[in-house]
């Protein structure tokens, strides 16, 4: 199991990013794909045609989203903590993903950069901000 941590700057307010990460219609807009999401603690989600599935563990409005991502039968839960920090250019999005199965690590790290965060960044830069 491996861990991953990285910061991304998105030119939008933390409140906007928070909603974009937990509102199905907005997720559909920035992913360009169907999504199933129940954005409550214990609620499950599926994104990118089931490539990412899991459930919400904690939600702190405009600040933090904690999710468990499913990887099948693993010893430890794979936990994603997304923290939103105000930044002079919008929001610093802190991704901390722990307990990534070794065989999935490279794909997960690549996926965080593209398409996950690159799609979100494109969504907030295409409208002329």
C-alpha positions in Angstrom: 0.0 0.0 0.0 1.2 3.5 -0.9 0.2 7.1 -0.1 -0.1 10.1 -2.4 -0.3 13.8 -1.5 -0.4 16.8 -3.8 -1.8 20.3 -4.0 -3.6 21.8 -7.0 -4.6 25.5 -7.6 -8.1 26.0 -9.1 -9.3 29.5 -10.0 -12.5 29.3 -8.0 -13.7 29.9 -4.5 -13.6 27.0 -2.0 -17.4 27.0 -1.9 -17.6 26.5 -5.6 -15.1 23.6 -5.5 -16.9 22.0 -2.6 -20.1 22.0 -4.6 -18.4 20.9 -7.8 -17.1 17.8 -5.9 -20.4 16.7 -4.5 -23.2 17.9 -6.8 -24.1 15.4 -9.5 -25.1 17.9 -12.2 -21.8 19.9 -11.7 -19.7 16.7 -11.7 -21.4 15.7 -14.9 -20.4 19.1 -16.4 -16.7 18.9 -15.5 -16.2 15.2 -16.1 -18.3 15.1 -19.2 -19.6 11.7 -18.0 -22.4 10.2 -16.1 -22.1 10.1 -12.4 -24.1 8.5 -9.5 -23.7 10.3 -6.2 -25.4 10.4 -2.8 -23.4 13.3 -1.2 -24.2 12.5 2.4 -22.1 10.7 5.0 -22.3 7.0 4.2 -23.6 7.8 0.7 -22.0 6.1 -2.3 -20.7 7.4 -5.6 -19.6 6.2 -9.0 -17.7 8.4 -11.5 -16.1 7.9 -14.9 -18.2 4.9 -15.8 -17.4 3.2 -12.6 -13.7 3.8 -12.7 -13.9 5.5 -9.3 -16.4 4.2 -6.8 -16.7 4.6 -3.0 -18.6 6.3 -0.2 -18.5 9.6 1.7 -17.0 9.3 5.2 -17.1 13.0 6.2 -18.2 16.3 4.8 -17.3 19.7 6.2 -19.0 22.3 4.1 -16.6 24.3 1.9 -13.5 22.8 3.7 -13.2 19.0 3.6 -14.5 15.9 1.8 -13.3 12.5 3.0 -14.1 9.4 0.9 -13.4 5.7 0.9 -12.5 4.5 -2.5 -13.2 0.8 -3.3 -10.5 -1.4 -4.6 -12.0 -4.8 -3.9 -10.8 -6.9 -1.0 -8.0 -4.9 0.6 -6.7 -5.1 4.2 -7.0 -1.4 4.8 -9.5 1.1 3.5 -8.2 3.4 0.8 -9.1 6.9 2.1 -9.1 10.2 0.1 -9.1 13.4 2.0 -9.7 16.6 0.0 -9.1 19.8 1.8 -9.9 23.2 0.4 -7.8 26.1 1.3 -8.3 29.8 0.3 -5.5 30.9 -2.0 -4.7 34.2 -3.7 -5.5 32.6 -7.1 -8.7 30.8 -5.9 -8.5 27.6 -4.0 -5.6 25.3 -3.1 -7.0 21.8 -3.3 -5.0 19.4 -1.1 -5.4 15.7 -2.1 -4.2 13.1 0.5 -4.9 9.6 -0.7 -3.7 6.8 1.6 -3.6 3.0 1.3 -3.5 2.8 -2.5 -2.9 -0.8 -3.6 0.6 -1.1 -5.0 -0.6 -2.4 -8.4 -3.0 0.5 -8.8 -0.7 3.3 -7.6 0.7 4.6 -10.9 -2.7 4.6 -12.5 -4.3 6.4 -9.5 -1.5 9.1 -9.3 -1.8 9.7 -13.1 -5.6 9.8 -12.8 -5.5 12.5 -10.1 -3.5 14.7 -12.5 -5.5 13.8 -15.6 -8.4 13.4 -15.9 -9.6 14.3 -12.3 -7.9 17.6 -11.5 -7.2 18.6 -15.1 -11.0 18.3 -15.9 -11.8 20.4 -12.8 -9.2 23.0 -13.8 -10.5 23.2 -17.4 -14.1 23.6 -16.1 -13.1 26.8 -14.1 -10.8 28.2 -16.8 -12.9 27.7 -19.9 -15.5 30.3 -18.8 -13.0 33.2 -19.1 -11.8 33.5 -15.5 
